[in-house]
Amino acid sequence: MFGLTPLDLGAITIFALAWLCYHAVLEWSPYGARNLNHVMDRYRHAWMRQMLSREVRIVDTQITASLQNGSAFFASSSLFAIGGALALLRSSADVQKLLVELPLAIDATQGTWELKSLGLTVMFVYAFFKFAWSYRLFNYAAIMMGSVPPAAYKDDPAALAMADRTAKVHIIAARHFNRGQRALFFALGYLGWFVNAWILLATTLAVLVVMLRRQHGPEFGDVFAGDPVAFK
């Protein structure tokens, strides 16, 4: 099928399962509840409660603006990546001629190369939509922050509920941002498939190890060990 060998099919299946399993473990499992992303979710709730007690909230708006800028940067970067992947897809015949001269033993038909390029494009498109939606959600969160009552109402149940709702929108925005970054990381692993299936398996494993260390590494444990906000 499309010039793919059984090894290719097995490698890309393992790649997809690795992505899905990592997503499930990180976001839905009890093990994932202690990762760095979920710790930051708790700090967002703490941040909104602190904001409620501040009369001047310039710092809070600056933090939100920096989060928006990060989403906008990655969204625009994803667009450039989509353009590069589409250019690779369009010039597959020229790439095939170039590959013959490289000492990498890359043996792929034009149809296989186009299929791989299309898969890379889809991953970048997915990342773009995640970053763009994250940017929009941070805009919504900024509007909600502006509607939070002043510090005189910090103990009012309605004001506390509004601060918590704002924190939840921040959390959703961050979740989509993290999913977009995850797509970019796995896209780096996917590049190994352009060489061969064995390299894809190796790069997939490398990406998994790096991301797991980022979420549960010793640096993270040392910083937040015993923190009542992080592990309440």
C-alpha positions as protocol buffer text, in pm:
chain_id: "A"
residue {
  index: 1
  type: MET
  ca { x: 0 y: 0 z: 0 }
}
residue {
  index: 2
  type: PHE
  ca { x: 159 y: 326 z: -124 }
}
residue {
  index: 3
  type: GLY
  ca { x: 488 y: 139 z: -139 }
}
residue {
  index: 4
  type: LEU
  ca { x: 498 y: 88 z: 240 }
}
residue {
  index: 5
  type: THR
  ca { x: 658 y: -227 z: 377 }
}
residue {
  index: 6
  type: PRO
  ca { x: 518 y: -418 z: 677 }
}
residue {
  index: 7
  type: LEU
  ca { x: 800 y: -266 z: 881 }
}
residue {
  index: 8
  type: ASP
  ca { x: 687 y: 83 z: 778 }
}
residue {
  index: 9
  type: LEU
  ca { x: 328 y: 6 z: 875 }
}
residue {
  index: 10
  type: GLY
  ca { x: 437 y: -135 z: 1209 }
}
residue {
  index: 11
  type: ALA
  ca { x: 664 y: 161 z: 1285 }
}
residue {
  index: 12
  type: ILE
  ca { x: 403 y: 426 z: 1205 }
}
residue {
  index: 13
  type: THR
  ca { x: 145 y: 232 z: 1409 }
}
residue {
  index: 14
  type: ILE
  ca { x: 380 y: 228 z: 1708 }
}
residue {
  index: 15
  type: PHE
  ca { x: 442 y: 600 z: 1655 }
}
residue {
  index: 16
  type: ALA
  ca { x: 68 y: 677 z: 1660 }
}
residue {
  index: 17
  type: LEU
  ca { x: 9 y: 456 z: 1964 }
}
residue {
  index: 18
  type: ALA
  ca { x: 298 y: 621 z: 2148 }
}
residue {
  index: 19
  type: TRP
  ca { x: 143 y: 964 z: 2088 }
}
residue {
  index: 20
  type: LEU
  ca { x: -204 y: 849 z: 2196 }
}
residue {
  index: 21
  type: CYS
  ca { x: -78 y: 666 z: 2505 }
}
residue {
  index: 22
  type: TYR
  ca { x: 139 y: 957 z: 2613 }
}
residue {
  index: 23
  type: HIS
  ca { x: -160 y: 1190 z: 2574 }
}
residue {
  index: 24
  type: ALA
  ca { x: -385 y: 959 z: 2776 }
}
residue {
  index: 25
  type: VAL
  ca { x: -133 y: 904 z: 3055 }
}
residue {
  index: 26
  type: LEU
  ca { x: -43 y: 1272 z: 3081 }
}
residue {
  index: 27
  type: GLU
  ca { x: -398 y: 1412 z: 3083 }
}
residue {
  index: 28
  type: TRP
  ca { x: -631 y: 1141 z: 3212 }
}
residue {
  index: 29
  type: SER
  ca { x: -445 y: 898 z: 3436 }
}
residue {
  index: 30
  type: PRO
  ca { x: -378 y: 931 z: 3813 }
}
residue {
  index: 31
  type: TYR
  ca { x: -7 y: 918 z: 3727 }
}
residue {
  index: 32
  type: GLY
  ca { x: -46 y: 1227 z: 3513 }
}
residue {
  index: 33
  type: ALA
  ca { x: -208 y: 1422 z: 3796 }
}
residue {
  index: 34
  type: ARG
  ca { x: 138 y: 1487 z: 3943 }
}
residue {
  index: 35
  type: ASN
  ca { x: 307 y: 1605 z: 3624 }
}
residue {
  index: 36
  type: LEU
  ca { x: 433 y: 1956 z: 3563 }
}
residue {
  index: 37
  type: ASN
  ca { x: 134 y: 2061 z: 3353 }
}
residue {
  index: 38
  type: HIS
  ca { x: -116 y: 1972 z: 3626 }
}
residue {
  index: 39
  type: VAL
  ca { x: 97 y: 2145 z: 3888 }
}
residue {
  index: 40
  type: MET
  ca { x: 81 y: 2461 z: 3679 }
}
residue {
  index: 41
  type: ASP
  ca { x: -298 y: 2421 z: 3662 }
}
residue {
  index: 42
  type: ARG
  ca { x: -312 y: 2443 z: 4042 }
}
residue {
  index: 43
  type: TYR
  ca { x: -87 y: 2747 z: 4037 }
}
residue {
  index: 44
  type: ARG
  ca { x: -325 y: 2914 z: 3793 }
}
residue {
  index: 45
  type: HIS
  ca { x: -602 y: 2877 z: 4048 }
}
residue {
  index: 46
  type: ALA
  ca { x: -371 y: 3021 z: 4314 }
}
residue {
  index: 47
  type: TRP
  ca { x: -279 y: 3306 z: 4079 }
}
residue {
  index: 48
  type: MET
  ca { x: -642 y: 3404 z: 4021 }
}
residue {
  index: 49
  type: ARG
  ca { x: -711 y: 3400 z: 4395 }
}
residue {
  index: 50
  type: GLN
  ca { x: -411 y: 3627 z: 4450 }
}
residue {
  index: 51
  type: MET
  ca { x: -525 y: 3855 z: 4170 }
}
residue {
  index: 52
  type: LEU
  ca { x: -860 y: 3890 z: 4342 }
}
residue {
  index: 53
  type: SER
  ca { x: -691 y: 4047 z: 4644 }
}
residue {
  index: 54
  type: ARG
  ca { x: -494 y: 4300 z: 4435 }
}
residue {
  index: 55
  type: GLU
  ca { x: -641 y: 4638 z: 4355 }
}
residue {
  index: 56
  type: VAL
  ca { x: -389 y: 4710 z: 4078 }
}
residue {
  index: 57
  type: ARG
  ca { x: -367 y: 4419 z: 3834 }
}
residue {
  index: 58
  type: ILE
  ca { x: -111 y: 4539 z: 3581 }
}
residue {
  index: 59
  type: VAL
  ca { x: 119 y: 4246 z: 3656 }
}
residue {
  index: 60
  type: ASP
  ca { x: -164 y: 3999 z: 3590 }
}
residue {
  index: 61
  type: THR
  ca { x: -244 y: 4153 z: 3252 }
}
residue {
  index: 62
  type: GLN
  ca { x: 126 y: 4148 z: 3158 }
}
residue {
  index: 63
  type: ILE
  ca { x: 150 y: 3778 z: 3242 }
}
residue {
  index: 64
  type: THR
  ca { x: -157 y: 3706 z: 3030 }
}
residue {
  index: 65
  type: ALA
  ca { x: -13 y: 3909 z: 2744 }
}
residue {
  index: 66
  type: SER
  ca { x: 308 y: 3704 z: 2756 }
}
residue {
  index: 67
  type: LEU
  ca { x: 105 y: 3383 z: 2740 }
}
residue {
  index: 68
  type: GLN
  ca { x: -83 y: 3519 z: 2439 }
}
residue {
  index: 69
  type: ASN
  ca { x: 242 y: 3613 z: 2269 }
}
residue {
  index: 70
  type: GLY
  ca { x: 377 y: 3261 z: 2319 }
}
residue {
  index: 71
  type: SER
  ca { x: 69 y: 3109 z: 2155 }
}
residue {
  index: 72
  type: ALA
  ca { x: 87 y: 3359 z: 1868 }
}
residue {
  index: 73
  type: PHE
  ca { x: 456 y: 3284 z: 1811 }
}
residue {
  index: 74
  type: PHE
  ca { x: 402 y: 2909 z: 1787 }
}
residue {
  index: 75
  type: ALA
  ca { x: 92 y: 2953 z: 1569 }
}
residue {
  index: 76
  type: SER
  ca { x: 289 y: 3162 z: 1319 }
}
residue {
  index: 77
  type: SER
  ca { x: 581 y: 2917 z: 1336 }
}
residue {
  index: 78
  type: SER
  ca { x: 339 y: 2633 z: 1258 }
}
residue {
  index: 79
  type: LEU
  ca { x: 223 y: 2820 z: 948 }
}
residue {
  index: 80
  type: PHE
  ca { x: 584 y: 2842 z: 827 }
}
residue {
  index: 81
  type: ALA
  ca { x: 624 y: 2471 z: 898 }
}
residue {
  index: 82
  type: ILE
  ca { x: 308 y: 2395 z: 698 }
}
residue {
  index: 83
  type: GLY
  ca { x: 448 y: 2593 z: 405 }
}
residue {
  index: 84
  type: GLY
  ca { x: 775 y: 2401 z: 423 }
}
residue {
  index: 85
  type: ALA
  ca { x: 596 y: 2065 z: 437 }
}
residue {
  index: 86
  type: LEU
  ca { x: 376 y: 2158 z: 140 }
}
residue {
  index: 87
  type: ALA
  ca { x: 684 y: 2266 z: -55 }
}
residue {
  index: 88
  type: LEU
  ca { x: 840 y: 1929 z: 26 }
}
residue {
  index: 89
  type: LEU
  ca { x: 525 y: 1757 z: -95 }
}
residue {
  index: 90
  type: ARG
  ca { x: 517 y: 1956 z: -417 }
}
residue {
  index: 91
  type: SER
  ca { x: 883 y: 1897 z: -504 }
}
residue {
  index: 92
  type: SER
  ca { x: 888 y: 1527 z: -424 }
}
residue {
  index: 93
  type: ALA
  ca { x: 1032 y: 1437 z: -768 }
}
residue {
  index: 94
  type: ASP
  ca { x: 1325 y: 1676 z: -722 }
}
residue {
  index: 95
  type: VAL
  ca { x: 1382 y: 1545 z: -370 }
}
residue {
  index: 96
  type: GLN
  ca { x: 1397 y: 1189 z: -501 }
}
residue {
  index: 97
  type: LYS
  ca { x: 1677 y: 1287 z: -739 }
}
residue {
  index: 98
  type: LEU
  ca { x: 1867 y: 1450 z: -452 }
}
residue {
  index: 99
  type: LEU
  ca { x: 1826 y: 1150 z: -222 }
}
residue {
  index: 100
  type: VAL
  ca { x: 2001 y: 923 z: -469 }
}
residue {
  index: 101
  type: GLU
  ca { x: 2322 y: 1119 z: -413 }
}
residue {
  index: 102
  type: LEU
  ca { x: 2304 y: 1109 z: -31 }
}
residue {
  index: 103
  type: PRO
  ca { x: 2489 y: 838 z: 167 }
}
residue {
  index: 104
  type: LEU
  ca { x: 2185 y: 764 z: 387 }
}
residue {
  index: 105
  type: ALA
  ca { x: 2049 y: 461 z: 202 }
}
residue {
  index: 106
  type: ILE
  ca { x: 1707 y: 625 z: 169 }
}
residue {
  index: 107
  type: ASP
  ca { x: 1508 y: 412 z: -70 }
}
residue {
  index: 108
  type: ALA
  ca { x: 1153 y: 542 z: -113 }
}
residue {
  index: 109
  type: THR
  ca { x: 925 y: 574 z: -411 }
}
residue {
  index: 110
  type: GLN
  ca { x: 774 y: 908 z: -501 }
}
residue {
  index: 111
  type: GLY
  ca { x: 433 y: 792 z: -374 }
}
residue {
  index: 112
  type: THR
  ca { x: 580 y: 688 z: -37 }
}
residue {
  index: 113
  type: TRP
  ca { x: 766 y: 1016 z: -4 }
}
residue {
  index: 114
  type: GLU
  ca { x: 451 y: 1213 z: -79 }
}
residue {
  index: 115
  type: LEU
  ca { x: 255 y: 1012 z: 177 }
}
residue {
  index: 116
  type: LYS
  ca { x: 516 y: 1083 z: 444 }
}
residue {
  index: 117
  type: SER
  ca { x: 520 y: 1452 z: 353 }
}
residue {
  index: 118
  type: LEU
  ca { x: 141 y: 1463 z: 374 }
}
residue {
  index: 119
  type: GLY
  ca { x: 151 y: 1309 z: 722 }
}
residue {
  index: 120
  type: LEU
  ca { x: 402 y: 1573 z: 833 }
}
residue {
  index: 121
  type: THR
  ca { x: 178 y: 1846 z: 693 }
}
residue {
  index: 122
  type: VAL
  ca { x: -123 y: 1713 z: 884 }
}
residue {
  index: 123
  type: MET
  ca { x: 74 y: 1721 z: 1209 }
}
residue {
  index: 124
  type: PHE
  ca { x: 175 y: 2084 z: 1155 }
}
residue {
  index: 125
  type: VAL
  ca { x: -185 y: 2177 z: 1066 }
}
residue {
  index: 126
  type: TYR
  ca { x: -304 y: 2013 z: 1389 }
}
residue {
  index: 127
  type: ALA
  ca { x: -43 y: 2208 z: 1587 }
}
residue {
  index: 128
  type: PHE
  ca { x: -150 y: 2535 z: 1422 }
}
residue {
  index: 129
  type: PHE
  ca { x: -514 y: 2486 z: 1517 }
}
residue {
  index: 130
  type: LYS
  ca { x: -418 y: 2407 z: 1875 }
}
residue {
  index: 131
  type: PHE
  ca { x: -198 y: 2716 z: 1909 }
}
residue {
  index: 132
  type: ALA
  ca { x: -453 y: 2942 z: 1738 }
}
residue {
  index: 133
  type: TRP
  ca { x: -733 y: 2821 z: 1966 }
}
residue {
  index: 134
  type: SER
  ca { x: -506 y: 2860 z: 2268 }
}
residue {
  index: 135
  type: TYR
  ca { x: -441 y: 3221 z: 2167 }
}
residue {
  index: 136
  type: ARG
  ca { x: -813 y: 3284 z: 2138 }
}
residue {
  index: 137
  type: LEU
  ca { x: -879 y: 3128 z: 2479 }
}
residue {
  index: 138
  type: PHE
  ca { x: -614 y: 3346 z: 2642 }
}
residue {
  index: 139
  type: ASN
  ca { x: -800 y: 3644 z: 2492 }
}
residue {
  index: 140
  type: TYR
  ca { x: -1120 y: 3520 z: 2653 }
}
residue {
  index: 141
  type: ALA
  ca { x: -937 y: 3472 z: 2983 }
}
residue {
  index: 142
  type: ALA
  ca { x: -809 y: 3831 z: 2965 }
}
residue {
  index: 143
  type: ILE
  ca { x: -1166 y: 3954 z: 2920 }
}
residue {
  index: 144
  type: MET
  ca { x: -1280 y: 3748 z: 3218 }
}
residue {
  index: 145
  type: MET
  ca { x: -995 y: 3885 z: 3427 }
}
residue {
  index: 146
  type: GLY
  ca { x: -1121 y: 4233 z: 3349 }
}
residue {
  index: 147
  type: SER
  ca { x: -1464 y: 4138 z: 3483 }
}
residue {
  index: 148
  type: VAL
  ca { x: -1337 y: 4009 z: 3818 }
}
residue {
  index: 149
  type: PRO
  ca { x: -1460 y: 4240 z: 4101 }
}
residue {
  index: 150
  type: PRO
  ca { x: -1215 y: 4470 z: 4282 }
}
residue {
  index: 151
  type: ALA
  ca { x: -1020 y: 4373 z: 4593 }
}
residue {
  index: 152
  type: ALA
  ca { x: -1296 y: 4496 z: 4825 }
}
residue {
  index: 153
  type: TYR
  ca { x: -1501 y: 4190 z: 4719 }
}
residue {
  index: 154
  type: LYS
  ca { x: -1220 y: 3936 z: 4758 }
}
residue {
  index: 155
  type: ASP
  ca { x: -1414 y: 3735 z: 5016 }
}
residue {
  index: 156
  type: ASP
  ca { x: -1743 y: 3742 z: 4826 }
}
residue {
  index: 157
  type: PRO
  ca { x: -1843 y: 3391 z: 4710 }
}
residue {
  index: 158
  type: ALA
  ca { x: -1949 y: 3524 z: 4369 }
}
residue {
  index: 159
  type: ALA
  ca { x: -1610 y: 3693 z: 4320 }
}
residue {
  index: 160
  type: LEU
  ca { x: -1427 y: 3376 z: 4424 }
}
residue {
  index: 161
  type: ALA
  ca { x: -1634 y: 3172 z: 4179 }
}
residue {
  index: 162
  type: MET
  ca { x: -1555 y: 3420 z: 3902 }
}
residue {
  index: 163
  type: ALA
  ca { x: -1182 y: 3397 z: 3976 }
}
residue {
  index: 164
  type: ASP
  ca { x: -1201 y: 3017 z: 3966 }
}
residue {
  index: 165
  type: ARG
  ca { x: -1385 y: 3024 z: 3633 }
}
residue {
  index: 166
  type: THR
  ca { x: -1117 y: 3252 z: 3492 }
}
residue {
  index: 167
  type: ALA
  ca { x: -850 y: 3009 z: 3612 }
}
residue {
  index: 168
  type: LYS
  ca { x: -1033 y: 2722 z: 3439 }
}
residue {
  index: 169
  type: VAL
  ca { x: -1032 y: 2910 z: 3107 }
}
residue {
  index: 170
  type: HIS
  ca { x: -658 y: 2969 z: 3154 }
}
residue {
  index: 171
  type: ILE
  ca { x: -615 y: 2597 z: 3217 }
}
residue {
  index: 172
  type: ILE
  ca { x: -805 y: 2502 z: 2901 }
}
residue {
  index: 173
  type: ALA
  ca { x: -598 y: 2748 z: 2698 }
}
residue {
  index: 174
  type: ALA
  ca { x: -277 y: 2603 z: 2840 }
}
residue {
  index: 175
  type: ARG
  ca { x: -399 y: 2249 z: 2767 }
}
residue {
  index: 176
  type: HIS
  ca { x: -445 y: 2329 z: 2399 }
}
residue {
  index: 177
  type: PHE
  ca { x: -106 y: 2503 z: 2393 }
}
residue {
  index: 178
  type: ASN
  ca { x: 56 y: 2193 z: 2543 }
}
residue {
  index: 179
  type: ARG
  ca { x: -113 y: 1972 z: 2284 }
}
residue {
  index: 180
  type: GLY
  ca { x: 20 y: 2192 z: 2006 }
}
residue {
  index: 181
  type: GLN
  ca { x: 373 y: 2170 z: 2146 }
}
residue {
  index: 182
  type: ARG
  ca { x: 334 y: 1795 z: 2181 }
}
residue {
  index: 183
  type: ALA
  ca { x: 246 y: 1773 z: 1812 }
}
residue {
  index: 184
  type: LEU
  ca { x: 563 y: 1965 z: 1723 }
}
residue {
  index: 185
  type: PHE
  ca { x: 776 y: 1736 z: 1940 }
}
residue {
  index: 186
  type: PHE
  ca { x: 630 y: 1425 z: 1782 }
}
residue {
  index: 187
  type: ALA
  ca { x: 674 y: 1583 z: 1439 }
}
residue {
  index: 188
  type: LEU
  ca { x: 1046 y: 1593 z: 1513 }
}
residue {
  index: 189
  type: GLY
  ca { x: 1031 y: 1222 z: 1587 }
}
residue {
  index: 190
  type: TYR
  ca { x: 827 y: 1163 z: 1271 }
}
residue {
  index: 191
  type: LEU
  ca { x: 1112 y: 1305 z: 1063 }
}
residue {
  index: 192
  type: GLY
  ca { x: 1301 y: 985 z: 1129 }
}
residue {
  index: 193
  type: TRP
  ca { x: 1057 y: 803 z: 901 }
}
residue {
  index: 194
  type: PHE
  ca { x: 1198 y: 992 z: 604 }
}
residue {
  index: 195
  type: VAL
  ca { x: 1515 y: 786 z: 653 }
}
residue {
  index: 196
  type: ASN
  ca { x: 1362 y: 449 z: 736 }
}
residue {
  index: 197
  type: ALA
  ca { x: 1128 y: 271 z: 978 }
}
residue {
  index: 198
  type: TRP
  ca { x: 1404 y: 179 z: 1224 }
}
residue {
  index: 199
  type: ILE
  ca { x: 1506 y: 543 z: 1259 }
}
residue {
  index: 200
  type: LEU
  ca { x: 1139 y: 633 z: 1318 }
}
residue {
  index: 201
  type: LEU
  ca { x: 1123 y: 386 z: 1607 }
}
residue {
  index: 202
  type: ALA
  ca { x: 1444 y: 528 z: 1754 }
}
residue {
  index: 203
  type: THR
  ca { x: 1334 y: 891 z: 1724 }
}
residue {
  index: 204
  type: THR
  ca { x: 990 y: 810 z: 1867 }
}
residue {
  index: 205
  type: LEU
  ca { x: 1153 y: 655 z: 2172 }
}
residue {
  index: 206
  type: ALA
  ca { x: 1388 y: 952 z: 2205 }
}
residue {
  index: 207
  type: VAL
  ca { x: 1100 y: 1200 z: 2195 }
}
residue {
  index: 208
  type: LEU
  ca { x: 907 y: 1002 z: 2459 }
}
residue {
  index: 209
  type: VAL
  ca { x: 1206 y: 989 z: 2693 }
}
residue {
  index: 210
  type: VAL
  ca { x: 1276 y: 1361 z: 2659 }
}
residue {
  index: 211
  type: MET
  ca { x: 912 y: 1463 z: 2718 }
}
residue {
  index: 212
  type: LEU
  ca { x: 870 y: 1231 z: 3016 }
}
residue {
  index: 213
  type: ARG
  ca { x: 1185 y: 1373 z: 3173 }
}
residue {
  index: 214
  type: ARG
  ca { x: 1046 y: 1723 z: 3122 }
}
residue {
  index: 215
  type: GLN
  ca { x: 723 y: 1630 z: 3302 }
}
residue {
  index: 216
  type: HIS
  ca { x: 858 y: 1403 z: 3578 }
}
residue {
  index: 217
  type: GLY
  ca { x: 1231 y: 1470 z: 3590 }
}
residue {
  index: 218
  type: PRO
  ca { x: 1429 y: 1512 z: 3913 }
}
residue {
  index: 219
  type: GLU
  ca { x: 1451 y: 1890 z: 3869 }
}
residue {
  index: 220
  type: PHE
  ca { x: 1073 y: 1912 z: 3876 }
}
residue {
  index: 221
  type: GLY
  ca { x: 1048 y: 1692 z: 4186 }
}
residue {
  index: 222
  type: ASP
  ca { x: 1311 y: 1892 z: 4374 }
}
residue {
  index: 223
  type: VAL
  ca { x: 1146 y: 2227 z: 4305 }
}
residue {
  index: 224
  type: PHE
  ca { x: 792 y: 2132 z: 4408 }
}
residue {
  index: 225
  type: ALA
  ca { x: 860 y: 1866 z: 4672 }
}
residue {
  index: 226
  type: GLY
  ca { x: 626 y: 1931 z: 4966 }
}
residue {
  index: 227
  type: ASP
  ca { x: 462 y: 2229 z: 4797 }
}
residue {
  index: 228
  type: PRO
  ca { x: 103 y: 2258 z: 4928 }
}
residue {
  index: 229
  type: VAL
  ca { x: -12 y: 2433 z: 4611 }
}
residue {
  index: 230
  type: ALA
  ca { x: 145 y: 2181 z: 4375 }
}
residue {
  index: 231
  type: PHE
  ca { x: 35 y: 1863 z: 4553 }
}
residue {
  index: 232
  type: LYS
  ca { x: -263 y: 1956 z: 4763 }
}
